[in-house]
Structure formats: C-alpha cells, structure tokens
Amino acid sequence: MSECGWIDLLYGDESRVSLQPCVPYAWQFKGEEIFMPSTQGQGLNCFALLSRANECRFETTTRNIDGALSWSSWKSCLSR
C-alpha cells in the first residue's frame, strides 16, 4: 500500500542517551580489572519516525517517554 502511495508508512522508535553507561558484562583477562568511567547527569530521550524513503522526523526531550508523550510526539512529527 505504501509503494502505491495510498498510505505513508512510518516506523517509530525511541532511544535514550546519557553519560551513565549500561554495560551488563564485558570480556576481560583473568586478574584484569576493567571499568567504564561515568558521570551523573540528565539524559536525552529521542523519539523518531522513519519513512520507507529514509525521511526522518524526530523530537528530543529530557522527560521520560511514556504513552502520552509518545502520542504527542507522533502528532508533532506528523505535522511537519
């Protein structure tokens, strides 16, 4: 349907970027101690819509992305 131009098919995704890494496991040699320095700080959340024609529409926020924010982000991205 999207190839015929009947609908605009968009794929939605969200992601968070922060200075506090999440590394659940890592490879290391026996006796070797590894670490990843981190800093406390506010993260940045991004909600994006990507079309099949590789057009990207996105919103960024420092708030948590929940159902209400996702819906408002959808509407905001689609209005562009």
N, C-alpha and C positions, 0 to 999 in steps of 0.2 A: 504494500500500500504506500509506503514512503517512497519507493522507487518510482511509482506512478505519479507522485506529487499530491496524493489525496490527503496525506497527513504529514505532520512534522514529527518524526520520531526522535526523541531526545533521551539520552542516558544520563541518570543523575547519580552523583556520588558526593561524599563528604570526606574530609580529612582534617587532621589536627597537626600543627607544627608547634613544637615547644623546645625550650633549652634543656629539658629534663628527658634524657633518652630512656627508652624502654628496651633493654637488651636482656631477654629471659635466659639466654645461655650463649656461650662462646667457646671456641676451641682455644686450648692453651696447653703448653707443655707442663709436665709434672713438676711441681715446685714453683712454677711461674705464676705470679700474681698479676692479673690484668684488671684494669678499671677504665671507666669512661667518665671523665670529669663532666659535671653538670652544674647548672645554675637554676635556682628557683626563680620563677618569673611567670608572667602571664603568657599563655599560649595564644595561637591564632587559629581559628577554625575557618575552613573554606568549604562552601557548597557550590558545586558546579553542575552545569548541564552541557552535554556534548552531543552535537548532531552527527548524523552519518556523513555530512560534508565537512567534518572536522571544525565546525564553528563552536567555540566555547563561550559560554556565558557563566559568570561566577559572581558570588558575593562572599565577602570575608567579614568575620565578626570575632569579638573576644568572648561573646556569650556562648553557652553550651547550645549545640544544635539539637533541638527536640522537634516533636511533631509540628507544633505551632510555628516555630521559626523556619522549619523546612517548607511549610506551605507558603509562608510569606516570601521566602527566598525564591520559590518556584514562580510565584506571581511576579516578583520583581525582575527576575531573569527573563521571563517570557515577554515582559512589556518593552524590552529593549529592541 
